[in-house]
Every structure is written in C-alpha cells, then in structure tokens.
C-alpha cells in the first residue's frame, strides 16, 4: 500500500471563528480528536476499531501502533537468535583493517500460526592506525557498517488483548542501514554518519477487521565534533550537523483511508555548540483533508491539541467540563465535552451517533 508524503501549506496564524465557519471548524476538531483518541485501541492491548468504523477515524496515526504491536513478539525472538552471531572484532593495535561480511536468515513461528522470515546481508569494517613518528602524528580509528534486511510475513499470527484477538499478517518490508564513525585521537575530533530507511506494506486481519498498512521511514544523522579545551566539552560543527527524520503511514479499510506523517529536524544551538534544538511536526489526513496538529487526545484522560486548518489557521481544542470518553466500539465519543478556543465553540456528547455544537448561544446537532 502506498503512503503519502503529507505537507501542510495553509495558514499558521490563529483562526477567526464566525457564523460561516464554526461548523467546519467543529467537525475538524471532532474528527482529529476522535482519530487520536482511538490510538489507545490499537496498541499492544486493544482492538483497532479505527480501522473499521468510519472514514473520519481511519487515521494512520494508529498504524504506527499496529506496526509496533505486530513486531513486538517478532523482534524479541529475533534478538534471542542473534545472540549466537559473530561479535564485532575488537580493537586492533598498530595499523590494520578487518572486514567481516555476514548473512543471517531467520524464521520465526507465529504465536497462533504462520511465520515470518528475515534475511540480513551486512558488512562490518574496523580500521586502526597509529604512528607516533609521523608528521603530523597518526592515531585514528574508523568503523563502518552496512546492512540490508528483507522481511516477509506469511500468515504470521500474533495475539493482542492478552492472547484474545488474533492478528494475521501477510506482506513484506525492507530496511537499509549504514553507519560510519571516524575518531582522530591526536586532533581529538569525531566524524559520525548514521542513516537508515525502510518500507513496509502488509495486509492484516485483526479480529474481524481487514485492512492494509503502509509505512516508510527515513533517518539521517551526521555530525563533526571537536574537543574544546577552554570549556572542557566537545563542540558540534553547526555547518555540518544534520539530523532529519521522517515517517509516513497509511491505513486503509472498506471504511476509508487515512494518512499520517511525522517529521523532525534538529540543528546546533547557536548559543551553545554542545547542544541542539529540534522541531517536529505531525500531519494528519482525515477524510481527504490534511491537518497539522500539536498536542494530544487520550480516551477519558484529557485533550489538548492545536489543530491547523489550511483556510482558517489554528484553533486550540481542550476537554471541557468533563473528559471525552470513547464509545465501547470506538466509533465515536459517547460523553464529555470539547471546547474550542477557550469555549468560543463547545461540542457536547451524549450519544455515539451525534453531538451538539454550540456557538454564539445557538446549538446545532451534528452527526459523528
């Protein structure tokens, strides 16, 4: 299944609410909040209701939790098998280089049937050079590692819900990993490059719900640092520092398709070269509309989200007089209240099918 590289290009300023837009803003607040709240039902211990109920709750924010759940048991078993692998070579004196090529193949049986197989091809190189008589003196170390991994799910079955709900998965995934570290002991500097990228596409049946999941992710981390005798710290070079992360998710069912993108970008603090500053962003597509979000919404435990709407700007959504509580099947919010911009709009829930939106003293019923 294909993912989307979501982008938000709308207004970043605070929204102005009026009689012409309050219902659209309320519907967006409801849809995003419900989508985030149902995340609780797609973790290790819950049923993924959001995958099967309505288009507004099919959000790939939850897909990340599904992937975690599917691979929890798998990764633990792989780690146990990896205990017998050849360890990386230890440090070598004088000038030498050692390269190890390796290939590992694993097959893990599912808790309730099926299997998953993994093939890993990699190379590890360790180089060490030391010459005190050289001009300038040489005392360096270089490590590189690269690995390509292919994963194949074949009716792989694991349990959620304390061994009650079965998850059966078919599909595949790929991961590519690279690492390089150079250390100059004379100059007392480091150069590090680290990156990985991956893609997964699977069909899953969880309980009675069938849907497809797609995921891509990229990570790049590179820096140069040098020891500063005045401060006694290693300082990053702001001109070469890079730390970028992006994850895209998609989930699809007969009820609809949702997409989610997470990005993170970091740079060196201009006032303190020993530290960095990071900015992240979450983008969520609900019913074909992309929103930028910042905050959280948890079932029966509070809501605090800034939601950015392209045409209007951002609004702040919070729980009101009582926390919103999901319906038993996750199809809607059965009770509680949401407030938008400190009560400029209120959404009151008293059933799983509708809600009352109040603006400027006038209430209107909307469907969930």
HELIX and SHEET records of a PDB file:
HELIX    1   1 UNK A   22  UNK A   37  1                                  16    
HELIX    2   2 UNK A   38  UNK A   42  5                                   5    
HELIX    3   3 UNK A   49  UNK A   51  5                                   3    
HELIX    4   4 UNK A   55  UNK A   57  5                                   3    
HELIX    5   5 UNK A   61  UNK A   82  1                                  22    
SHEET    1   A 7 UNK A  96  UNK A 109  0                                        
SHEET    2   A 7 UNK A 115  UNK A 131 -1                                        
SHEET    3   A 7 UNK A 138  UNK A 160 -1                                        
SHEET    4   A 7 UNK A 165  UNK A 184 -1                                        
SHEET    5   A 7 UNK A 189  UNK A 206 -1                                        
SHEET    6   A 7 UNK A 209  UNK A 228 -1                                        
SHEET    7   A 7 UNK A 233  UNK A 236 -1                                        
SHEET    1   B14 UNK A  96  UNK A 109  0                                        
SHEET    2   B14 UNK A 115  UNK A 131 -1                                        
SHEET    3   B14 UNK A 138  UNK A 160 -1                                        
SHEET    4   B14 UNK A 165  UNK A 184 -1                                        
SHEET    5   B14 UNK A 189  UNK A 206 -1                                        
SHEET    6   B14 UNK A 209  UNK A 228 -1                                        
SHEET    7   B14 UNK A 242  UNK A 253 -1                                        
SHEET    8   B14 UNK A 256  UNK A 269 -1                                        
SHEET    9   B14 UNK A 272  UNK A 286 -1                                        
SHEET   10   B14 UNK A 289  UNK A 297 -1                                        
SHEET   11   B14 UNK A 303  UNK A 309 -1                                        
SHEET   12   B14 UNK A 313  UNK A 319 -1                                        
SHEET   13   B14 UNK A 333  UNK A 340 -1                                        
SHEET   14   B14 UNK A 325  UNK A 326 -1                                        
SHEET    1   C16 UNK A  96  UNK A 109  0                                        
SHEET    2   C16 UNK A 115  UNK A 131 -1                                        
SHEET    3   C16 UNK A 138  UNK A 160 -1                                        
SHEET    4   C16 UNK A 165  UNK A 184 -1                                        
SHEET    5   C16 UNK A 189  UNK A 206 -1                                        
SHEET    6   C16 UNK A 209  UNK A 228 -1                                        
SHEET    7   C16 UNK A 242  UNK A 253 -1                                        
SHEET    8   C16 UNK A 256  UNK A 269 -1                                        
SHEET    9   C16 UNK A 272  UNK A 286 -1                                        
SHEET   10   C16 UNK A 289  UNK A 297 -1                                        
SHEET   11   C16 UNK A 303  UNK A 309 -1                                        
SHEET   12   C16 UNK A 313  UNK A 319 -1                                        
SHEET   13   C16 UNK A 333  UNK A 340 -1                                        
SHEET   14   C16 UNK A 345  UNK A 349 -1                                        
SHEET   15   C16 UNK A 354  UNK A 359 -1                                        
SHEET   16   C16 UNK A 362  UNK A 367 -1                                        
END                                                                             
